[in-house]
Amino acid sequence: MSCLDNTARLLRPGSITRSQLESVIGPLEVGGPAPRTPGDRQLHYAPSTPVEIVASDDLEARAGEHLAREEKVAVLAMRPPLHTQRHMTWINAGKKPDAYAHNLYSHLRTLDRTGCVRIFVQSVPPDEKWAAILDRLQRASGMGGDSLELSVG
């Protein structure tokens, strides 16, 4: 958050949600000119292994494409795998945003060290509680994007 020139501006989502901030200080502007902040670069904390954000229903299928070629893959999900697979490392990060966020970079570093060709990350829910996590996942995957416009509530 920035409070320059008498304007409150949300620079990127964080653990304090936009609606929580607005309940205290009023409406926030989003984006626009802002000072440099830690973590604002597109590939901030990106692992060296390519990261792809995938819908939950597609995780096994996307991983299976690589597994069929006997390539190692890694998965960061909010659930356990449907089936264990040789050459697949799977981390179930759970469904609680606070714990997921706390462990996100540790999990990505762990998966990055497995020697896999790709890290598949289950897409997170499109609500405000997950906005900061989505922002960091998009940065890690190189997607960028404007995750600040997630639904509030």
C-alpha positions as CSV (number, residue, x, y, z in Angstrom):
1,M,0.0,0.0,0.0
2,S,1.1,3.5,-0.8
3,C,-0.2,6.7,0.8
4,L,1.6,9.3,-1.3
5,D,0.1,12.6,-2.6
6,N,-3.0,12.2,-0.3
7,T,-4.0,9.0,-2.2
8,A,-4.3,5.6,-0.7
9,R,-3.3,3.1,-3.3
10,L,-3.1,-0.7,-3.2
11,L,0.2,-1.7,-4.8
12,R,-0.3,-5.5,-4.6
13,P,-2.4,-7.8,-2.5
14,G,-1.2,-8.9,0.9
15,S,-2.3,-10.8,4.0
16,I,-4.5,-7.8,4.9
17,T,-7.2,-7.8,2.3
18,R,-8.4,-4.9,0.3
19,S,-11.8,-4.9,2.0
20,Q,-10.1,-4.9,5.4
21,L,-8.0,-1.9,4.4
22,E,-11.0,-0.1,2.9
23,S,-13.1,-0.7,6.1
24,V,-10.5,1.4,8.0
25,I,-9.3,4.1,5.5
26,G,-12.0,4.2,2.8
27,P,-11.8,3.5,-0.9
28,L,-8.4,2.5,-2.4
29,E,-7.1,3.2,-5.8
30,V,-5.5,0.2,-7.5
31,G,-2.4,0.2,-9.6
32,G,-1.1,3.3,-11.3
33,P,2.2,5.0,-10.6
34,A,3.8,3.6,-7.5
35,P,7.1,3.4,-5.8
36,R,9.3,0.3,-6.2
37,T,8.2,-2.3,-3.6
38,P,9.7,-5.6,-2.6
39,G,8.2,-8.4,-4.7
40,D,6.9,-6.1,-7.5
41,R,9.0,-7.7,-10.3
42,Q,7.2,-10.0,-12.7
43,L,9.3,-13.1,-11.9
44,H,9.8,-12.3,-8.2
45,Y,10.9,-15.5,-6.4
46,A,10.3,-17.6,-9.5
47,P,11.9,-21.0,-9.3
48,S,14.3,-22.0,-12.1
49,T,11.8,-24.7,-13.2
50,P,8.9,-23.5,-15.3
51,V,5.7,-23.1,-13.3
52,E,2.2,-23.6,-14.8
53,I,-1.0,-22.8,-13.0
54,V,-3.6,-25.5,-13.8
55,A,-7.2,-26.1,-12.8
56,S,-7.6,-28.8,-10.2
57,D,-9.4,-31.2,-12.6
58,D,-6.5,-30.9,-15.1
59,L,-3.6,-31.5,-12.7
60,E,-3.2,-35.3,-13.3
61,A,-3.8,-34.9,-17.0
62,R,-1.2,-32.2,-17.5
63,A,1.3,-34.1,-15.3
64,G,0.5,-37.3,-17.2
65,E,1.6,-35.7,-20.5
66,H,5.1,-35.4,-19.1
67,L,5.0,-38.7,-17.1
68,A,4.2,-40.6,-20.3
69,R,7.6,-39.4,-21.6
70,E,9.1,-40.5,-18.3
71,E,9.9,-36.9,-17.4
72,K,9.9,-35.8,-13.8
73,V,7.1,-33.4,-12.8
74,A,6.2,-31.7,-9.5
75,V,2.7,-30.6,-8.3
76,L,1.7,-28.1,-5.7
77,A,-2.0,-28.7,-4.9
78,M,-4.7,-28.1,-2.4
79,R,-5.5,-31.8,-2.3
80,P,-3.7,-35.1,-2.4
81,P,-3.2,-36.8,-5.8
82,L,-5.8,-39.2,-7.1
83,H,-3.1,-41.7,-7.8
84,T,0.6,-41.8,-6.9
85,Q,2.9,-41.8,-9.9
86,R,6.5,-42.7,-10.5
87,H,8.5,-39.5,-11.5
88,M,5.9,-37.2,-9.8
89,T,6.5,-35.2,-6.6
90,W,3.3,-33.9,-5.1
91,I,2.9,-31.5,-2.2
92,N,-0.6,-31.1,-0.7
93,A,-0.5,-27.5,0.6
94,G,-4.0,-27.6,2.0
95,K,-7.0,-25.3,1.7
96,K,-6.2,-22.7,4.4
97,P,-4.9,-19.5,2.8
98,D,-2.8,-18.4,5.8
99,A,-0.9,-21.8,5.9
100,Y,-0.6,-22.0,2.1
101,A,0.9,-18.5,2.0
102,H,3.2,-19.1,4.8
103,N,4.7,-22.2,3.1
104,L,4.4,-21.1,-0.5
105,Y,8.1,-20.2,-1.2
106,S,9.4,-23.2,0.8
107,H,7.2,-25.5,-1.2
108,L,8.2,-24.0,-4.5
109,R,11.9,-24.3,-3.6
110,T,11.4,-27.9,-2.5
111,L,9.7,-28.8,-5.8
112,D,12.3,-26.8,-7.8
113,R,15.1,-29.0,-6.3
114,T,13.5,-32.3,-7.5
115,G,15.0,-32.1,-10.9
116,C,11.6,-31.9,-12.6
117,V,10.8,-30.4,-16.0
118,R,7.8,-28.5,-14.8
119,I,6.0,-27.5,-11.6
120,F,2.2,-27.6,-11.9
121,V,0.3,-25.5,-9.4
122,Q,-3.4,-26.0,-8.7
123,S,-5.2,-22.7,-9.3
124,V,-6.4,-21.1,-6.1
125,P,-9.9,-19.9,-5.4
126,P,-10.8,-16.6,-7.1
127,D,-11.6,-14.7,-3.9
128,E,-10.0,-12.0,-1.9
129,K,-8.5,-14.3,0.8
130,W,-6.4,-15.9,-2.0
131,A,-5.5,-12.7,-3.9
132,A,-2.0,-12.3,-2.4
133,I,-1.3,-16.0,-3.1
134,L,-2.5,-15.7,-6.7
135,D,-0.4,-12.6,-7.2
136,R,2.7,-14.5,-6.1
137,L,1.9,-17.6,-8.1
138,Q,1.4,-15.5,-11.2
139,R,4.8,-13.8,-10.6
140,A,6.4,-17.2,-10.1
141,S,4.9,-18.5,-13.3
142,G,5.8,-15.4,-15.3
143,M,2.1,-14.8,-16.0
144,G,1.9,-11.4,-14.3
145,G,-1.7,-10.3,-14.6
146,D,-3.9,-8.2,-12.5
147,S,-5.0,-10.3,-9.5
148,L,-6.2,-7.2,-7.6
149,E,-9.6,-7.4,-9.3
150,L,-10.7,-10.6,-7.5
151,S,-14.1,-10.5,-6.0
152,V,-14.4,-8.9,-2.6
153,G,-16.3,-10.6,0.1
